[in-house]
Amino acid sequence: MNILEKIVAHKQKEVDERKSMVPVKLLERSVYFNSQVVSMKKYVTDPEKTGIIAEFKRKSPSKGMINVSSSVEQTSIGYMQAGASALSILTDKEFFGGTNEDLTLARRFNFCPILRKDFVVEEYQIVEAKSIGADCILLIAAVLEPGRLKELAQFAHQMGLEVLMEVHDGEELNRSVNEHLDLVGVNNRNLKTFDVSLETSLELVDKIPSEFLKISESGISSPSTLLKLKAAGFDGFLIGENFMKSSRPHQAAYNFMNEFRSLSVGVEFSSHSS
């Protein structure tokens, strides 16, 4: 079993357990359940912001522990003050050290779009995402059959949530694109081997239909790389590890975004997405 298969098998068990403990009816009573969703699409393309979706994650299967001591409150507020367009909060506990409470905490302190970063395998998790305060969910093409991915995306839209679909190669993109998506992310990290290559993003950017926002994810460690990706046609960038490996992630994000803004001065980017 590769790591992705291991994560999905564990996730299925975890979801079954949670369903038996916290039924959907209970999730629907959450204070966040009927609140208005903040649009990730709108914030990522806001010219006043950087297009960066800043991520809070404590550990990863490939790197082990990244940051155990940073607080969600301080980091998420700091990310937004630095100029991030949105937040991504890992809620997978077993492999990434996250919790649903992390997302709810970030929601309490920030009015911005929040992506629930997790391995969604069924509708229950989408209802759960809404109940903990998320605005957008992640659907991973490598995890879901195209028909299933489409069903889940459609269900998320019915719940009022936006959908970011993540792909790793052209084949996943071709078979999984459907009309119920809002953003398409290219993960530069191969989830089977955990190797990272920015070429993945550059190869796929023009193959993503223009009605979706284009996001480059993983392995982005310098502001100059962002300029390259933006020039290639990306609207947004998901950055986590690069900030989280610092003892003060919000400060690392602030420095990174300031440098990106100063590099961007006078640079004209043609608008690739509609």
N, C-alpha and C positions, 0 to 999 in steps of 0.2 A: 504493500500500500504506500502510495506517495503521501506527502504531508496533507495535500488538499483532500484526498479521499479520507484520510484519518480525521481531519477536521469535520467534514460533512457527516461522517458516520457518528461522531460524537455529538454533533449538533442535533441530529435527528432524535437521538436519545434524550438529550437535554430538553428539547421542545416538547416531547411527549410527557416528560416529568412535569414541566411547567404548566402544561395544559391541564393536568390533573389537579395541580395545586391552585392555580389562578385561572378560573374560567373566563371566557370572553366577556360575559356579562359584568364581571368585576372590573375588567380592563376598561370597559365602556363607561364606568363611573368615575374614572380619573378626571381631575380638574383640567387636564390638557386635552382630553378627548375631543371636545367640541371647539377648541380654540382655533383661531384662524392660522393657516399655514403661512410661513414666510417663504417667499419664492427664491429658491436657489438660483434659478435662471436669471432672475432680475438682478440679484445682488452680484453674481459673478460677472455680469456685463456692465455693472455700474462703473462709469469712468472715474468716479471719485475714489474707487477702491482698487486693489491690486489684482483681483482675479484669483487670489490664493485662497484655497480651502485649507485652513490650518488644522492639523490633526493632533488629537491627544491620544497617545498610546504608551502604555507602560512597558510592554515587552512584545517580542515577535518570535515566531517559531525558528527563524533563521538566526536572529541575533541574541536570543535570550533576553535577559533584563536590559531595558534601555534606560528607564528612569523610574525609580520607585518612590521618590520623595516629593515630586512636584504636585501641587494641589490643582484640581480641576478648576476651582474658582479663580485662583490667581492667574493660571495659564490661559484659560479661555477669555477672561476679561482683557488680559494683556495682548493676546492675539488680535482681538477686535480693535483695541486701541492702536495697535501697530498698523492697522489698515487691511487686515484680512477681509475677504468678502464673505466668508462662511466658516463654520466649524465642522470638523469631522470627529466624531467621538466613537472610539472602539467600545463595543459592549460585550464582546466575547471574552469570557473569563478564563477558560481553560488554556487557550493558546496565546491570548493577547493581554491578559490581566485586567480586562475592563469589566464594567458592570453597567446595568441599566441606570443605576443611581448616578453614575458619572454623567450620563446624558441629561438626566433630570436636573442635576445640579448646574450644569452648563446652561440649561434652558432658564433656570431661575435667575441667572445673573446676566443674560445676554438676549437682546432682541436682534436676532439675525437668523439666517437659515442654518439648521443643524442637520447634518447627514448622520443617520445611524449606520455606522460601519460594522457590519456583521455578515454572517453567512446565512442568507434567507433561503429557507427550503420550503416554507409553507405560509399560508395566509395568516395563521395565528401570530406569527412574528411581525406582520405588517400592522395588525390591530395593536399589538404590543408597542410597536414603534410610535404609533399615534398617541398611545396612552402615556408614554414617558416623555413626550414633548418633541419628537423628531418632526422635521419638515420634509425630509427626503430619505428614501431608502436606497440601498445598494443591491443590485442583482448581478451575480457573477455568471457570465456566459459559460465558463468552464465547469460550473457546478450544476447548471440546469439545462434540461432539454429545451430546445427552442419553443415548443408549444407550451411547456410549463412556465418558462420565463415570461412569455407573452401573457398568460393567465394571471400571473402574480403582478405584472406591471399594470394590467388592466384593473385588478383588484385595488392596488395602491392608489390609482387615479380615482377610483370610486370613493376611496377614503379621503380624497383631497390631498394626498401626498405626491410629491414629485419623485421621479425615478432616475437614478444614475445607473446605467448598465456598464459593466466593466468587461473589457475584452483584452486578450493577450496576443491575438494574431488575426490575420485577415479571414481565416476560415470561421472563427468564432463570430467575427463581425458580420460576415455575409449571412450566416445561418440564423443569427439571433436578432438582428435589427427588426423592430416592429413599431407600429404607430403609437404605442403607449409609453414611449420613452421620452425623457426631457433632455437628458445629458448622456453623452457616451464618453466613457473614460478608457484611455489606453494605459494599462498597467505595464510599466517598463520592467517589472519584476516577474519573471516566470514563476508562477506559483508551484510548479512541480519541482523545479531545480533551485529556485530562489536567486538565479543569476539576474543581473540588471543590465539592460541596454537601452539607452535613449533612442537608438535607431528604430526600435519598435514603434515609438510614437511618430517619428518622422516618416516611416514607411506607410503608416495607416491614416495619417491626418486627412489626406485628400479622398480617402475611400469612405469616410464617415459622411453620410448624407447631410446636406447643409441645414436641414431643419432642426438638427440637434446641436446643442452646445458641445464643444469638444474640450475634453479635460485630459491633461497628461498627468499620470500618477506615478509616484515612486522614483527614487534614485535622482531626485533633483537637488543638487547641493550648492549650486552657485547662481547668483542673480543673473549672470550673463547667459546661462543656459535658458532662463526664462525668456530672454529677448529672442533667442534662437527659436524657441518653441512658439512664441507669439507670432514671430515673422512667418513661421511655417503654417500658421492658421489656428493655433489653439486659443481658446477663450479663457481657460482657467487651468489651474495647477493644484494638485493635491500634494501637500508637503507635510510630513510628520516627523520621521526619524531625524531629519536634519536639524529640526528645532529641539526635539525631545532628548537628543543625546547630550544637550547642554544642561548644566545644573539649573539654569534659569531659562527655560524654553521661550518665555514671553520676551525676554531680552534678546535672545538669539533671533526671534522672529522680527522684532523691531529693527535690529541692525540689518537683517537681510532685506526687509521691505524698503527701508530707507535707501539702501544701496541700489535696489531694483528701480526705485523711483528716480534716483539721480541718473542712472544709466538710460532710463526711458525718455528723459527730457530731450525734446527735439526729434525723437524717433517716430516716424509715421508708420502705423500699422494699418494695412488695408483690412476692412472688415470682411472676414471670410464667411461668418455665419449670418444667417438672416436674422 
